[in-house]
Amino acid sequence: MKIPVTALFLPLAATLHAAPMYLPVIASTIETPAIGEWMPACNVSMQLTEDRRHIAKATLHIGEEIHDIPAEALSGIESPDLSTIRIETEKGRDGSVWFSIVLQPARHTEHPTRYHISVIDGKFARVSKTWDEPEGTSIRRQSRILYKETRE
């Protein structure tokens, strides 16, 4: 009688206490629909290097425009988690339109961290890193530019 009871108990215990295993995403593509007049449909596709520590290729389609992000700009993004990709857009106070690919690192960091790959007014502009640090009873957002495209 002990064997059948044990055989029933082990799978139940395993499902209750087991942590899910998430496999790494090595390539990802997402699409967003057009919304309103100034936000066309967007498409992002990314692929990691073989060691999965950096982004090998990133492309952002904004409407009919295609922006291939230079490899040297992506080198500052370490251990990205492609399952967290999203597209954010905003209109600046000066009227400039920003489209940013936003993603998080795969490794746990001390403070919540996000990477932003930004196209501003139709041109690739920069890659930046933001993180939130607690400061007393509030949270202060920190930012660092990892790569900035020189404008011609």
Salt bridges, closest charged atoms under 4 A:
GLU65 OE1 - HIS67 NE2 3.07
GLU88 OE2 - ARG86 NH2 2.76
GLU110 OE2 - HIS111 NE2 3.63
ASP132 OD1 - ARG114 NH2 3.56
ASP132 OD1 - ARG141 NE 2.80
GLU135 OE2 - ARG140 NH1 3.38
